Amino acid sequence: MSKNTPTRPSMGRGHGPGAHGGLVEKPQHFWRTTNRLLRYMSNRLVAVALVLILAITSVIFQIRTPKILGEATTEIYKGIMKGAAAKKAGLTVAKLPIDFDKIKQIILIVVLMYLASALFNFLQQFIMTRVSQQTVYQLRKEFKEKMQRVPISYYDTHSNGDIMSRAVNDMDNIASTLQQSLTQAVTSTVTFIGTLWMMLTISWKLTLIALITIPLSLVVVGVIAPRSQRYFAAQQRSLGLLNNQVEENYSGHVVLKSFNKEKSAITTFEEQNGNYYRAAWKAQFISGIIMPLMIFLNNIGYVFVAIIGGIQVTHGAVTLGNVQAFLQYMNQFSQPISQLANLLNTIQSTVASAERIFSVLDEPEMSPEPTTQPQKRPEADFIDFDHVQFGYNQDELLMNDYNLQVQKGQRVAIVGPTGAGKTTIINLLERFYDVSGGTIRLEGVDTRQLSRDDLRSHFAMVLQDTWLFTGTIYANLKYGREEATEAEIMAAAKAAHVDEFVRRLPQGYETVLNEAASNISQGQRQLITIARAFVADPKILILDEATSSVDTRTEVHIQHAMERLLANRTSFVVAHRLSTIRDADNIIVMNHGDVIETGTHDQLMAQKGFYADLYNSQFSGNIVL
C-alpha cells in the first residue's frame, strides 16, 4: 500500500481503553478549557449552589464542635478544682461539684451537630453525584454523536486505543473530579479559614505558634513533590513499555516460540522490569516521606502548643477546654493544606482530560448531508466514475483522471500490486472519503447528493479483516439485515458453507462468540462474514480479499456458491489471487492510482501486458516490478 493509502481498520481485533492513566500531561489552555467545562454545568447552577451551601454548612458544624466539646472539659475541670479547693479549706465533699446536667446538654448539642454535619455532607454528595454524572453523560453523548460525524480519515489517523482512552479514562477522570474534588476544594478552603478563625478566637499567641509550621510544610512539599512527580513520570513510561512488551509477547507467543526467542524476550523483559522497579521505588519512597515529614512538623507544633497552652491554663489566660479544642484544631489545620495541594495536580489532570475530549469535539466533520432532491441523469450507467481525482493528502493526488463504467449485474474485479489504489475505489464508492474532483454516480445520481445512510444501504461488504461482535453466531448472521427470516439466514449460511461447521458445534447457531471470536478459526470467521453479507441482500456486493483466509477447497465451494448468489447483483472483487477472478465480466488493472488495462481475463492475457505478467508471475515465481 502506498504512503498515501491509510491502513484499513482492523475490525476483527479487540481494543481496550488503552493505558491512559497515572500522570496526565498539563493542559495547554487551562482557563479556557475550565470555563468550557463549567458551561456544561450551567443548567445545573441551582443544584451546584445548593451543594456549596450544604458543604459550607456541614464544615461549619464540624468546626464548631471542638470548641463546644471543650466546654464540657472546662466544666469537669472547674468541678474538680472546686472540690480540691473545698478539701483544702477542710470542708467535707460528698461528691465533686460537677454540673453533669450542663455536660449532658453540651454532649447532646455536639452529637446533634455531628449528625447535622453528616446529613448535610451526605446530601451534598448525593446531589453532586447526580450533577457530575449528568454532566459527563451529556459529554459522553456529544462525544458518541461526534464520533459518528467525523470522517473515516479520523479513524485512519488515530489509534483505537487513544479514542477509547478519551471516551473511557478521560471521561471517568472528569466525573471523579466533578463529584469529589469540587466539593473537597470548597470544604478544604472553608475548613482552613474556619479553623484559623476558631484558633484566633481562643488565643492569638497559640495560633502564631501553629502558623510557624505552615511555611515549613510548604517547603517540604515544594522541594520533595517535584522530585516525586519526575520519578512518577518515569514510572508511568516504564510501565507503558513493560505492558507493551508483555502484550506483544503474549499475542505473538506462537511466532516467538517458533523462532526460539524465549531467552531474548525474557532478557528484554528483565531489563524493562528493572527500569520500572528503579523508577517505582524512588517514586514511592520520595512521595512516601512527604506525609511522615508533615506529621513530624505538625507534632512539633502540637508539642509547643500543649506546653504553652498548659502554662496559660495555669495562669488563667485560657481555659483547659479551649486548649483541648485548640489541639483538635491543630490536627484539622494541616489537613486542608495537604488536600488543596493534592487537588492542584488532580484539577490539572482533569482539565487536561477535558482538553483531550474537547479536541475531538472540535474536529472537522463530514460534509453535511444534501437537502435538495437528487438529480438523476437519464440513460446513465449503473455506476460511473467520471474523471475522478482523489488523494488522501490534498497536496498529493493518488488518482488524477480515473474513469470507470459498470453495468448493472456486472462482476468487476480490481487487481494490481500493493498500493495501486484498489481499496481506494471501495472507500470512494461508499463515501468513506469524498472525491477531490470529478463525479461518482449511482444509477445516474451523484453520490454526494445522496445521504450516506441511503447510499450505503445499497452495499454490503466483506473485508479481509473479519469483524464479529460478542454474541451468538445466529445474531451475527442476522446483523446483515434485522428483518431477515430464519429461512433466509439458513439459506445464506448453507451457500457460504457456514452451516457445515456450525452444525458440528455443541450449541450450533446459539454458540456465543467471544470478544475476538477466537473460539472459532480465522477461516470460519471469514465464512460467517460472507454469509452475513449475503443475508443483507444488497444491490452491490464488495468483496475485499474475502477468501484470503480459507483453504483452497473451501474457496472453490465459495466460488461456486457466489455464481448463484451474485446472479443479477453488481459486485466488486478486490483480489491478489488472480485465479479467483478469471470469470469476472470486467477486470480493472490498476497501478499507481490509474487504470492501465481493462477487459476480460482472456482479452487481457491476449494483450500480453501488465495483467498477463502479473498473472503469470503467480505461477512461475517471477516478480512484476
ABEGO torsion letter per residue (X at the ends): XBAABBBBBBAABBBBAEABBEBBBBBABAAAAAAAAAAAAAAAAAAAAAAAAAAAAAAAAAAAAAAAAAAAAAAAAAAAAAAAAAAAAGBBBABBBBBAAAAAAAAAAAAAAAAAAAAAAAAAAAAAAAAAAAAAAAAAAAAAAAAAABBAAAAAABBAAAAAAAAAAAAAAAAAAAAAAAAAAAAAAAAAAAAAAAAAAABAAAAAAAAAAAAAAAAAAAAAAAAAAAAAAAAAAAAAAAAAAAAAAAAAAAAAAAAGAAAAAAAAAAAAAAAAAAAAAAAAAAAAAAAAAAAAAAAAAAAAAAAAAAAAAAAGABBAAAAAAAAAAAAAAAAAAAAAAAAAAAAAAAAAAAAAAAAAAABBBBBBBBABBBBBBBGBBABBBBGBBBBABAABBABABBBBBBBBGBBBBBBEBBGAGAAAAAAAAAGABBBABEBBBBGGBBAAABBAAAAAAABBBBBABBBBBBEBAAAAAAAABAABBAAAAAAAAAAAGAAAAAAABAAEAABBBBAAGAABBAAAAAAAAAAAAAAAGBABBBBBGAAAABBAAAAAAAAAAAAAAABGBBBBBBBABAAAAAABABBBBBBGGBBABBEBAAAAAAAGBAAAAAAAAAAAGBBBX
